[in-house]
Amino acid sequence: MMEKIQHSHVEVKGLKLHVAEIGIGSKAVVFLHGFPEIWYTWRHQMIAVANAGYRAIAFDFRGYGLSQHPLHPEKETLIDLVNEIVGLLDALNISKAVLVGKDFGAFPGHLTTAMHQERVAAIITLGIPFMLPGPLAVEGHLLLPKGFYINRWREPGRAEADFGRFPVKSVIRNIYTLFSKSELPIAPDDKEIMDLFDPSTPLPPWFSEEDLETYASLYEKSGFSYALQVPYRCMNVDAGLSDVKVTIPALLIMGEKDYVYKFPGMEDYIRSGAVKNFVPGLEIVHIPEGSHFVHEQMPEKVNQLIIEFLHKQSI
């Protein structure tokens, strides 16, 4: 089925974006990747939702993979990705879409939902509950040691020097392997995040050498500079929104072994239902053995949850 996925470049806001598509349904599902992911991270879900009668679209965000870089990446924030999502819907003549966001892709997904609710039929996120960027989003990180990966990557030049010691393929392998564990990635003062990787660790069983090659080839084109700016170095930029209420259908899928659960206050925010202050109708599903990459680790389970949710909402 992978060969049935069609690829094109679509101009949005003056930049050519790499777009992957499968399915001819009248209802569109747009997938938003995280880091170190790319459109390909959604391969299993794209095929499943296309087979269920939807039009599945995954694209590389600007500055990622095969999409063009903006002229001034250092000035970019998550709002630029919101404008990109809406611009892509416009370019593809889609009035309303289901958004599915994973990892940092959940941020522009939530922001688009908050700012352009009329364009979003439903919002599904994996690993990250409803949160807006701004000082509060990074408050919990400051309670963690300086070596916490987000604190490290927010430091200008630090990750560039760390990643620059290795081939791109090794950087992707290291992050995928480290981040599929349930512990928070935290480096001691005298080490970098890449040093946490034990070279004898095999790839996760659900992540093949071929998958790694595909990711590496795409990041070899784009490098990591934009990814370090958006999301990591702009997470604290306030989106200027207040009293946000998301009233469209919403689903949060959490792997219980996802290291994000160890972020200060995160588990309580989700399990106590505090997240429902923003998303009153939010449905939350926990997958007991699910990791940070649950959609690749247990694709059948995640596909089933997404499709059942859409059918239940008559979308």
Summary of the structure (lengths in Angstrom):
residues: 315
radius of gyration: 18.1
end to end distance: 23.8
largest distance: 54.0
contacts: 1065
relative contact order: 0.16
helix: 44%
strand: 16%
